[in-house]
Each structure stands twice: as C-alpha cells, then as structure tokens.
C-alpha cells in the first residue's frame, strides 16, 4: 500500500496515519476517508463469509455518558477548521455539568476501548477525535 500524502483525509492502517509505503498484514484495518476496509491475505486459506465493517464497530460499546464526552471533545471540529484542537477537560466538564475528574475517568475508559492508552499524552486526545469520527461514534451532525 502507498499513500503519497496527496489525500485530504489521509489513509490510516490500524489507526495509524500512513505516510509512504506500508506492507499490509492479514486483518489490517484500512480507513480511507469515511470508509473502513479490512485487508485479508489471499495466501491464507480460510472458509469464512464477508462481514460488514459496522459489525466490528458494534463490538465497541460506548456508554451514553462516554458518547456525550466524545461529542463535547469533538465540538471544536464542528465547522471543520484546519487547526482545531479537542476541547479541554474543563470545557467538557462545563458543557456537561460534570467534574473534571469525571471527564478524565470517561476519557481514560475511551482511550482504553480504542487502544490509545500507549500514545504520548499530547497525542491521545487528537487520536481519540480522529477515531470517534472514523468509527462513526461521532458525526458532524452531532456537534
């Protein structure tokens, strides 16, 4: 696979933005724009049926409270500005009338569910926003 950096939305493999060449492995998840694809290695013999991408994401349960936190986190992206930053914990807490500690608890759970907890702190929130939009957990119409 190759992404020459010309796409507006980027190309992602397993949640990581691709720059240049990338060798795909069986079951890698590709996200191109708003479309998710799964790479299946044709050299592996298997007898299975096609599964819609939505079925996989259905296995990612997000509570109503976590979804509200995600929407508030993504709200600065409402008008799709080029240099938007995710909402701060305080902004989310103020909007949802929660304590900052409650917001942090929800965010930690979301980082874990989306397997983002190993990222540097300054990258987690941006990646969470990206994943929320890519996986259809938040839509621009929610903002």
C-alpha positions in Angstrom: 0.0 0.0 0.0 1.2 3.5 -0.7 0.0 7.0 0.4 1.9 9.7 -1.3 0.5 12.4 1.1 -1.9 13.8 -1.5 -5.2 12.8 0.1 -7.1 15.3 2.2 -8.3 13.0 4.8 -5.3 10.7 5.0 -5.0 7.0 4.9 -4.9 5.0 8.1 -3.9 1.4 8.9 -4.9 0.1 12.3 -5.5 3.7 13.4 -2.0 5.0 12.3 -1.7 7.5 9.5 0.2 6.1 6.6 3.0 8.1 5.0 4.8 6.5 2.2 4.8 2.7 1.7 3.3 0.2 4.1 3.2 -3.6 3.9 -0.2 -4.9 4.8 -0.8 -7.9 7.0 -3.8 -10.1 7.3 -6.7 -8.4 9.1 -5.2 -4.9 9.0 -7.9 -2.3 9.1 -7.7 0.5 6.4 -9.6 3.7 6.8 -9.8 5.9 3.7 -11.9 9.0 4.2 -15.1 7.7 5.9 -14.7 4.1 4.6 -13.3 1.2 6.6 -11.8 -1.8 4.8 -10.2 -5.0 6.1 -7.2 -6.5 4.3 -7.3 -10.2 4.1 -4.2 -12.0 3.0 -5.2 -14.1 -0.1 -2.4 -16.7 0.7 -4.1 -17.8 3.9 -6.7 -20.5 3.3 -9.9 -19.9 5.3 -13.6 -20.6 4.9 -15.4 -17.6 6.1 -18.0 -15.2 5.0 -17.9 -11.4 4.4 -18.7 -9.3 7.5 -19.8 -5.7 7.2 -17.5 -3.2 8.9 -20.4 -2.0 11.0 -20.5 -5.4 12.7 -17.0 -5.0 14.0 -17.7 -1.5 15.4 -20.8 -2.8 17.1 -18.5 -4.7 19.4 -17.1 -1.3 20.6 -19.7 -0.4 23.3 -19.7 3.2 24.3 -22.0 4.3 27.1 -24.3 7.2 26.6 -22.2 9.2 29.1 -19.0 8.4 27.2 -20.6 9.4 23.9 -21.6 12.8 25.4 -18.0 13.3 26.4 -16.8 12.3 22.9 -19.2 14.8 21.3 -18.1 17.5 23.6 -14.4 16.6 23.0 -15.1 16.9 19.2 -17.2 20.0 19.3 -14.3 22.4 18.3 -14.3 20.5 14.9 -17.9 21.5 14.2 -17.1 23.8 11.3 -14.1 21.6 10.3 -11.4 24.3 10.9 -7.9 23.3 9.8 -6.3 23.9 13.2 -9.0 22.8 15.6 -7.9 21.3 18.9 -10.0 18.9 21.0 -12.0 20.5 23.9 -10.1 20.7 27.2 -11.3 18.6 30.2 -12.6 21.9 31.8 -14.6 22.8 28.7 -16.1 19.3 28.6 -16.9 19.4 32.3 -18.6 22.9 32.0 -20.6 21.8 29.0 -21.9 18.6 30.5 -22.1 19.9 34.1 -19.6 17.2 35.3 -16.5 17.3 37.5 -13.2 17.4 35.7 -12.3 14.1 37.4 -15.5 12.5 35.9 -14.4 13.7 32.4 -11.0 12.2 33.0 -12.5 8.9 34.0 -14.6 8.7 30.9 -11.6 9.7 28.7 -9.4 7.0 30.3 -12.1 4.4 29.5 -12.4 5.6 25.9 -8.6 5.6 25.5 -8.6 2.0 26.7 -11.5 0.9 24.4 -9.9 2.4 21.4 -6.4 1.1 22.4 -4.9 4.6 22.6 -3.5 4.5 26.1 0.1 3.8 25.0 0.3 7.1 23.0 2.0 10.2 24.3 -0.4 12.4 26.3 -0.4 15.2 23.8 -1.4 12.8 21.0 -4.2 10.8 22.8 -6.9 13.4 22.5 -6.4 14.2 18.9 -6.3 10.5 18.0 -9.5 9.9 20.0 -11.2 12.6 18.0 -10.0 11.0 14.7 -11.1 7.6 15.8 -14.5 8.9 17.0 -15.2 10.3 13.5 -13.7 7.4 11.6 -15.6 4.7 13.5 -18.8 6.6 13.3 -19.1 7.1 17.1 -19.5 10.9 16.4 -20.8 12.5 13.3 -20.5 16.2 12.3 -24.3 16.4 12.7 -23.9 15.6 16.4 -21.9 18.7 17.0 
